[in-house]
Amino acid sequence: MIATLLLALQAPAPQIDWPSLAPLPYRSEPQISPDMLAFVANEVTTRKCPLAIGPGLTLTVDVAVLVDPQDNIRTTVPRAIQCPTVEQYAAAMVAGAARGNLLPRRASADQWYRTTVTFAWPK
């Protein structure tokens, strides 16, 4: 997973037509744990990201996912939200959550999908 993330960071970001991407076909949607929320809140605060977080608020990160014909995750590309560490964290979360968790597809070539990671702080 770290190698995939490093490759994604080194490669130039592809031009992504976000609205045209099909939703990532998860078998079951990943869940955000309290530890994940705490990590994101800490990153936003310590990195001084210009994002609002806290009770009752949500933070979303769109992630494009390239899946090969064998349903392997080739790469993930987060949409910029002005907080690179949170963007990278969301992209890595998606890569991990999608591995072995996609519905069967009939693809003969690599295909891009989109998903959104939503961090929601309870009131």
N, C-alpha and C positions, 0 to 999 in steps of 0.2 A: 504494500500500500504506500509506503514512504517513497519507493522508487517511482511509482506512478505519479505521485504528487510532485516529486522533483522534476520529472519529465514534463509535466503540465506547466510547471513554473518556468522552465527553461525554454520551452517551445513558444513561438509567437501565438497569441490567442487567435483562433480562427474567427472570421466574420460570422456571427451567429444571427440568424433570423429567428429570434426567440418565439414570436407568435406562431411560426409555421411548424415548430417542433411538436411531435406527438408526446403526450405524457409518458413518463417512464413507467412501464408496466410492472409495478411491484406486486408480489404475491400478498404481502402484508406490509402496510405502511410502517416505517421506522418510528419509534417513540423517542421523545426527547426526555432525558432524565434530569432530575434536579442538579446533578453534578455537571451536566452539559450546560444547563442554564447558568450555573455559577461560573463556569469557565468563560462563557461568552460575556457575561456581565463584567468579569474581571478584565478581560481583554479590551472591551469597549472603554472601561474606565482608565486602566493604566496606559493604554495607547492613545488616550484622548481622542477617540473617534467621535465625529460629530453626529452621533446617533442617540435617540431617546430610548432609554431602557428603564424598567422599574415596574412596580406593581400595576397590573392592568394593561401593560403595554406589550406589543409584539414587535419582533424584528424578523424580517424575512430575507432570505437569500435564494435567488434563482440559481440553479445549477444545470448546465448542459452536460449530458452524459453520452459518450460515444461507446456503443455496444457492438461487439463483433458477432458474426453469425453463430458462434458457439455460446452466446450469451455471456461472454467475458467483458468486463469493463475495461476499455482501452484507455480512457482518460475522462476526467471531469474538469469542467471550466466554470468557475463561479462568475456571476454577473457582479460587477463592481458596486460596492455600497459604501465606499470610503473608509473601509476598515479591513485591510488586507489579511490580518490574522484570522478574523472571523470568516472572511470569504474562503480562505484556505481550509479552515476547520470544517466549514459546511461542505466543501467539495470532498474532503477526506471522509466525512461522515457518510455522504451519499455513496461513495465508492465502497465503503465497508458494508453499508446497509443493503446495497444492490447485489453484492456478491452472493450467488446462490439463492437469491430472493426475487427472481424475475419470472413472470408468467412465460410459458412457451411462446416463441415467435417463429415465424417462417421467413427468416431473412437470409439472403444469399450474399450480402455485403454488409460492411459496417454501416450503422445507422445512428443518427443523433436523436436524443430524446431530451426532455426537460423535466425538471422537478423543482419543487420549492421546499426549502427547509424553513420552518417557522418556529422561532423561539418565543414562547409566550410566558410571561411572568404572571402568576396568580395575584389577584387583588388581596 
